[in-house]
Amino acid sequence: MSWLYVLRSGPYASNRFAEAIDAMLVAGVFEQQVRVLLIEDAVQALRQGQDGEALGSKTPGKMLTALPDYDIRDIFACRHSLERAGLDQNARIDLPVTVLDHAEQAALVAASTQVFSD
């Protein structure tokens, strides 16, 4: 069984992003196969140099880099969303992310047992 979390909301737009990361961490503790797909504004969480504390929130990149500690290593991002946000490899945090086009994203969703979206 594999769980896919599709995050689309910007990491600072609401508490959805942080709550989804928390849910993923809990699932990881219970040894579920968890994958995450960042699309639309959620790719902004991959931007280097963010400081959530300045806004009174958690730093999204730090939350994402905790995922591998919970055996969540399947982290994907939408190629089109990254390009639109100007986030090439040099502008992103140091986290292994697989970049997918739209057809690959559809295949990932189809191959997942449970799909959760913010």
C-alpha positions in Angstrom: 0.0 0.0 0.0 1.4 3.4 -0.9 0.1 6.8 0.2 0.6 9.9 -2.0 0.3 13.4 -0.6 -0.2 16.0 -3.3 0.7 19.4 -2.0 -0.4 22.4 -4.0 -0.9 25.3 -1.5 2.0 27.6 -0.9 3.9 26.8 2.3 3.0 30.2 3.9 -0.5 30.6 2.5 -2.2 28.6 5.3 -1.4 25.9 7.8 -2.3 23.2 5.2 1.3 22.6 4.2 2.6 22.1 7.7 -0.3 19.9 8.6 0.3 17.7 5.6 3.9 17.3 6.5 2.9 16.4 10.1 0.5 13.7 8.7 3.3 12.3 6.5 5.6 12.1 9.5 3.0 10.2 11.5 2.4 7.8 8.6 6.2 7.3 8.3 6.4 6.4 12.0 3.8 3.6 11.3 6.0 2.4 8.4 3.6 3.3 5.6 5.0 3.8 2.2 4.6 7.6 1.8 5.3 9.7 -1.3 4.9 13.4 -1.7 4.3 15.4 -4.9 4.8 19.2 -4.8 2.8 21.0 -7.5 1.7 24.6 -8.2 2.6 27.0 -5.3 3.9 24.1 -3.0 7.1 24.0 -4.9 8.0 27.3 -3.2 8.9 25.1 -0.2 12.0 24.0 -2.1 13.4 27.5 -2.4 16.7 28.1 -0.6 17.2 30.7 2.0 13.7 30.8 3.6 13.2 31.6 7.2 9.7 30.9 8.5 10.5 32.2 11.9 10.5 35.7 10.5 6.8 35.1 9.8 6.1 33.2 12.9 5.9 29.8 11.2 8.0 26.8 10.5 10.5 26.9 7.7 9.1 24.7 4.9 12.5 23.5 3.6 13.4 22.3 7.1 10.2 20.4 7.3 10.8 18.7 4.0 14.4 17.8 4.8 13.1 15.9 7.9 11.1 13.5 5.6 14.0 11.1 4.9 14.5 10.7 8.7 11.1 9.0 8.6 11.9 6.8 5.6 10.0 9.1 3.2 12.4 9.3 0.3 10.0 9.5 -2.6 9.8 13.2 -3.1 8.5 14.5 -6.4 8.0 18.0 -7.9 6.2 19.2 -11.0 8.6 20.3 -13.7 6.2 23.0 -15.0 5.6 24.4 -11.5 9.4 24.5 -10.8 10.0 26.3 -14.1 7.2 28.8 -13.5 8.7 29.6 -10.1 12.2 29.9 -11.4 13.5 27.1 -9.2 16.3 25.4 -11.0 18.6 23.0 -9.2 20.8 25.8 -7.9 17.9 27.6 -6.3 16.5 24.6 -4.4 17.3 23.2 -1.0 19.6 20.2 -0.8 17.0 17.5 -1.0 16.8 14.7 -3.5 13.7 15.5 -5.5 12.6 13.7 -8.7 11.2 16.1 -11.2 8.1 14.8 -13.1 6.2 16.0 -16.2 2.4 15.9 -16.3 2.2 12.3 -17.7 4.6 11.0 -15.0 2.6 12.7 -12.3 -0.6 11.0 -13.6 1.2 7.7 -13.6 2.3 8.3 -10.0 -1.2 9.1 -8.9 -2.6 6.0 -10.7 0.0 3.8 -9.0 -0.9 5.0 -5.5 -3.3 3.2 -3.2 -4.4 6.3 -1.3 -4.1 9.9 -2.5 -4.4 12.9 -0.2 -4.5 16.5 -1.4 -4.4 19.7 0.4 
